[in-house]
Amino acid sequence: MTSSSLHRRLGLGDAVFIGLGSMIGAGVFAVWAPAADAAGTGLLIGLAIAAIVAFCNATSSAQLAAAYPTSGGTYAYGRAELGPWWGFIAGWGFVVGKIASCAAMALTFAAYAAPAGWERPVAIAAVIALTAVNWFGVTRTAGAARVIVVISLGALAAAVTAAFSTSAAPGWFSAETLMQGGGYGILQSAGLLFFAFAGYARIATMGEEVRDPRRVIPRAIVIAFLVALAVYAVVAVTVLSALGPAGVAASTEPVADAAARSGWAWIGVVVRVGAAAASLGALLALIAGVTRTTFAMSREGDLPRLLDRVHPRWGVPHRAELAAGLVAVTLVALVDMRGAIGFSSFGVLLYYFVANVAAFRQRRDARRYPAALQIVGATGCLVLAATLPWQSVVGGVIVVGAGVLYRVIRLRVARQD
């Protein structure tokens, strides 16, 4: 029988890079087209709204992580502060939403790295390879995240420089383009762009693997969030000014297309390498986060207990990683990237709604941030979830309902035993 506790091996820098690896890759090469389609240049307002909601969520997560330095993130926090059902809803929303994110990132990687017609096989291979990396220990995950983040930021810097070396698209920023999506379109773009900021959850879910977690996790969450926000703001202005809102909405590779306007022959290769690296970094961190929440839920009996084992040599929840990898491979074979982004946002917004409510309920001696931030965060999560594309909302409600039904049946069976 193997142990069911994890090993504390990560420091502040490791935690920051794991969070950045998820956030930088989670949307910077993938999310601009659907956001521009919803709101045009108004996606800049959507980005600001998403950032405000995400900041509230980040502070709630940091406050909770300081009090509960364990695996599972908001699943564990919700159980402790609000009760088992709240924890389950958060954990289930996170697991299903982030496995959808795994599929989106694998497909983004393949869009930049695979020959035409080979996208899905290459995406499946990426999921298998990075599941194997995670299997061999969290320090390898952190080391790979550092390399990937440096490559991604270097490629983005080159792309931004190339795009700004040419004249801007005429009329890309005006009162008309800023409001062309209307209030609903701007809120929908904010919900889609929220997908980009959710990576700091990876840090909180790894609470059992961080040294001095009460100090390190809150600092790592805030640092990673602020760096990612700066990167996204610069890239948003870059792609809009280079391509215009209609051009961004129509592009499958907006960052690459914006850089290509420079005419620099080599820039396309650099952007593709950076996009592939960023997507792999996000996928690597996503797999780690999903498996830690799955591990925590299994340990409490909310998912099958056979998934709560820790590898005796590598110190990782290897059965949970194998299960998450298999589900992600299945989704890669079946879904498209835009649908995966919307569905992921729904699940993660539900997760952070619970985080904000749990942080609001904490005692005064555990409070690090004003309660108003948690109220704004919880309200924002509900509004953004409701204004996502209707397919994402309907799919999310169905899957969450299936999870609730599963837990009801499990509890009834347990009572009968």
Rosetta blueprint (number, residue, H / E / L):
1 M L
2 T L
3 S L
4 S L
5 S L
6 L L
7 H L
8 R L
9 R L
10 L E
11 G L
12 L H
13 G H
14 D H
15 A H
16 V H
17 F H
18 I H
19 G H
20 L H
21 G H
22 S H
23 M H
24 I H
25 G H
26 A H
27 G H
28 V L
29 F L
30 A L
31 V L
32 W H
33 A H
34 P H
35 A H
36 A H
37 D H
38 A H
39 A H
40 G H
41 T H
42 G H
43 L H
44 L H
45 I H
46 G H
47 L H
48 A H
49 I H
50 A H
51 A H
52 I H
53 V H
54 A H
55 F H
56 C H
57 N H
58 A H
59 T H
60 S H
61 S H
62 A H
63 Q H
64 L H
65 A H
66 A H
67 A H
68 Y L
69 P L
70 T L
71 S E
72 G L
73 G L
74 T H
75 Y H
76 A H
77 Y H
78 G H
79 R H
80 A H
81 E H
82 L L
83 G L
84 P H
85 W H
86 W H
87 G H
88 F H
89 I H
90 A H
91 G H
92 W H
93 G H
94 F H
95 V H
96 V H
97 G H
98 K H
99 I H
100 A H
101 S H
102 C H
103 A H
104 A H
105 M H
106 A H
107 L H
108 T H
109 F H
110 A H
111 A H
112 Y H
113 A H
114 A L
115 P L
116 A L
117 G L
118 W L
119 E H
120 R H
121 P H
122 V H
123 A H
124 I H
125 A H
126 A H
127 V H
128 I H
129 A H
130 L H
131 T H
132 A H
133 V H
134 N H
135 W H
136 F L
137 G L
138 V H
139 T H
140 R H
141 T H
142 A H
143 G H
144 A H
145 A H
146 R H
147 V H
148 I H
149 V H
150 V H
151 I H
152 S H
153 L H
154 G H
155 A H
156 L H
157 A H
158 A H
159 A H
160 V H
161 T H
162 A H
163 A H
164 F L
165 S L
166 T L
167 S L
168 A L
169 A L
170 P L
171 G L
172 W L
173 F L
174 S L
175 A H
176 E H
177 T H
178 L H
179 M L
180 Q L
181 G L
182 G H
183 G H
184 Y H
185 G H
186 I H
187 L H
188 Q H
189 S H
190 A H
191 G H
192 L H
193 L H
194 F H
195 F H
196 A H
197 F H
198 A H
199 G H
200 Y H
201 A H
202 R H
203 I H
204 A H
205 T H
206 M E
207 G H
208 E H
209 E H
210 V E
211 R L
212 D L
213 P H
214 R H
215 R H
216 V H
217 I H
218 P H
219 R H
220 A H
221 I H
222 V H
223 I H
224 A H
225 F H
226 L H
227 V H
228 A H
229 L H
230 A H
231 V H
232 Y H
233 A H
234 V H
235 V H
236 A H
237 V H
238 T H
239 V H
240 L H
241 S H
242 A H
243 L H
244 G H
245 P H
246 A H
247 G H
248 V H
249 A H
250 A H
251 S L
252 T L
253 E L
254 P H
255 V H
256 A H
257 D H
258 A H
259 A H
260 A H
261 R L
262 S L
263 G L
264 W L
265 A L
266 W L
267 I H
268 G H
269 V H
270 V H
271 V H
272 R H
273 V H
274 G H
275 A H
276 A H
277 A H
278 A H
279 S H
280 L H
281 G H
282 A H
283 L H
284 L H
285 A H
286 L H
287 I H
288 A H
289 G H
290 V H
291 T H
292 R H
293 T H
294 T H
295 F H
296 A H
297 M H
298 S H
299 R H
300 E L
301 G L
302 D L
303 L L
304 P L
305 R H
306 L H
307 L H
308 D L
309 R L
310 V L
311 H L
312 P L
313 R L
314 W L
315 G L
316 V L
317 P L
318 H H
319 R H
320 A H
321 E H
322 L H
323 A H
324 A H
325 G H
326 L H
327 V H
328 A H
329 V H
330 T H
331 L H
332 V H
333 A H
334 L H
335 V L
336 D L
337 M H
338 R H
339 G H
340 A H
341 I H
342 G H
343 F H
344 S H
345 S H
346 F H
347 G H
348 V H
349 L H
350 L H
351 Y H
352 Y H
353 F H
354 V H
355 A H
356 N H
357 V H
358 A H
359 A H
360 F H
361 R H
362 Q L
363 R L
364 R H
365 D H
366 A H
367 R L
368 R L
369 Y L
370 P L
371 A H
372 A H
373 L H
374 Q H
375 I H
376 V H
377 G H
378 A H
379 T H
380 G H
381 C H
382 L H
383 V H
384 L H
385 A H
386 A H
387 T L
388 L L
389 P L
390 W H
391 Q H
392 S H
393 V H
394 V H
395 G H
396 G H
397 V H
398 I H
399 V H
400 V H
401 G H
402 A H
403 G H
404 V H
405 L H
406 Y H
407 R H
408 V H
409 I H
410 R H
411 L H
412 R H
413 V H
414 A H
415 R H
416 Q H
417 D L
